[in-house]
């Protein structure tokens, strides 16, 4: 790439993505943006010191936030995933072999609701003193994971033989659950789910979106994300 081409690449209008590397919601948004080759200017934040530029755009002040070049603001990670994949879906995340996109959205909503409820109260038990103890919530979350493990007994991924939107929207949260007590999780009779999770965690895609970026502040450079074309450099 010539210097002139590189300068044009850096100066062209692009959406701005506010992200936090370890947030599961931000992870799934970054994966969709990467596989769909929807480049953004990345502003990595820290949750304890959120930039005013982000909170002015999105008063809910949670990541991810995608500020589009037409002025629209996408504040939900699933909306960001769908926005990116509606533009380019080279690996057919929106076209499951089993079921429909509507089915996948309903599946994700279920995981984002009851499972996330119990995950938060297991992982962050001290924040919910009025709730039952964390072991109770771990048990309730595990009951949901048992249904996923059963589902994966007959197919490699949640909606067929290939990973789709449902897999990528789901596994960052199951990763978070597993990492709360990895020794305990690894001992559970959830071999299908454990193998599925490990496959995603070791994938080129996940490794590429988990690189560390400097925290952004007003006036700082904004690295391009993704920083290279997914189809040319990686494979699942």
N, C-alpha and C positions, 0 to 999 in steps of 0.2 A: 504494500500500500504506500503510495507516495505521500509526501508531507501535505500536499494540497488535498488529497482524498481524505487523509486522516483529520485535517482541520475541518473539512465539511462534515465529516461524521460526528465530530464533537459539537459542532455549532447548530446542527439541524434541530428543529423543535422536537422534543420527546416528552412523554409523560414523566412525572416525578413520583417515585415510589418511596414512601416512608416505611421502614422495616426495622425489625429487631431480630437478629440472627436466630435466637433460640426460641422464639415464639412459634408454636405449631401453626397458628393461623397464617403467620407470615411465611412459614416454610411452604405451605401448600400454594400460596399465591406465587411465590418465587419459582416453584417448580412449573406451574402452568405458564408463566411468562417466559420461562426458559425454553420449554419444549415447543411453544408457539412462536418463538423467535420475536417476541414483542419487547424491543429494547426500551429501557427507561433510564432516567438519571436517578441513581440510588442515594437516598439519605438514610444512613444507618443511625438509629437513635439508641438512647438508653432510657429505660422506662422511668427511672427516678428523676430524670431531667429532660422532659419532653420539650422539643423546640416550639416556640410560639408560632412559627410558620405552620406547623402541623396542627396544633390545637385551634388555630384560627380557621383552618379548612374543615376540621372535623372535631367539633366540641366533645365528642365522646372520648377522644384522646386515647384510642387504642389502635394498635397496628394489626394489619397493614392498612395503609391509606394510599390510593393511587389517584393523583391529580392529572387528569387528561388534558391534552393540549386544547380541547374545545371548552375547557373550564369546568367540566363535570368532575365530581369527586366520588370515587367508589370507596366506600368505607367498610365493606364486608368482604372477607377473603373469598367466599364462594362467588360473589359478583365479579371479583377481579379474575378468578379462574375462568369463568364463563365469558367474560369480555375478551380475554386473550384467545381462548380456544374458538370462539366464534369467528375470529379473524384468521386463524391458522391452526389446524388440528392435524398435523402430519402423522400422529400415531393413533388417531381415532379414539381419543379419550371420551368423546361424546357419543360414540356409537358402540354400545356394548353388544356382545354376542348374545347375551341373555338379558331379556327385559329391555327397558327403554330409558331415555334420559330422565323422564319423569320419575321412573322407579329409582334411579340413582339419586336424584335430588331428595326423594322421600327417605331413602336409606341414610343419606348424609345428615338430614335433619334429625333423624332418630339418634344418630351418634353424637351430633352436636348438642342434643338436648339431654336425655337421661344419662348417657354414658359420661358426658362432660360434667354433669352435675355431680356424679359420684366420684369422678376423677379428681375434681377440685377439692372435695371434702376428704379425700384420701391423701392427696399430695400436700395440701395446705390445711391440715386439720386444725391448726391453732387459729386460723382465721374464722372458724365456724364453731365457736365454743358452745353454742346452743344446740348443735347437731349431735346425733349419735357418734360414737367414736369411729376413728378412721378405718378400723378393721371391718366394721359393718359396711361402710361405703366401698371398701375394697371388694367385699363379697358380692355386693350388688353389681359393681362394675364387671367383676369376673363372670357373673351369670350372663351378661351381655356378650362378653368375649367367647363364652362357650358356644353361643349360637353362631358366631363368626367362624370359630374353629370347625364346627360341624359343616358349615357352608363350604369351607375350604377343603373338606374331605373328598369332594367329588370334582373339584375344579381348582386350577392353579391360582385364580384371582377371584375377586368378589362377584364379578359379573361375567365370568367366562375364562377362556384360556389366556387372555391378554389383559394387562392392567388398564384400568379406565379411570375416569374422573373419581369414582367412588374409592378406589384404592388409594389414590394420591391425596384425596381430601381426608382420608381416615387415618392412614398409618402414622402421621406425626403425633396424633393424640395417643395412639396405642404405644408408640415409642415412649411418650412421656409417662404413661402408666407403668410400662415395664421398667423404666429407669428409676422409678420411685423406690423400688426394692428389687434390684435385678436378680439377686440370688433366689428370692422367693418366686419371682415370675418364671425363671428358668426351670424351676422344679414342678411347675403346674403341668397337668396333662393336657397341654394345648399345643401339641407338636405341629399341627398344620398351621396354626396362627403364628407360632414362633418362627417356623421356616419362611413363611410369607413375609413376616416383618424383617427378618434378617436379609432376605433378598432385596428389599427396598432400601434398607439402611446401607448396604454395601454397593448399591447401584451407582453408576457414573453420574446419573442425574442428581441424586441426593448429595453425593460428595461435592458436586459442582456448586450447589446452592448453599452449602455450609461453609464456604470459605469465609475467612474473617475480613471484615472491612473496617476502616477507621470510622469512629463516631463522627457524624457530620455536625458542623456548626455553621451559623450564618457566615457566608463568605468563603467557606471551604470548598475545595474541588468536589465535584459530584461524579463518582465513577460510573461508567456505563454498566448496566446490568440487563441481561447477561452480557458478558464481555466478549463473547464470540458466538458464532452461529452453532446452535445445538446440533443440527443434522450433520454438519461437517466434522465435528470434533468428538462427539460422544455417541454411545448407543446404550440401549437398555440391556 
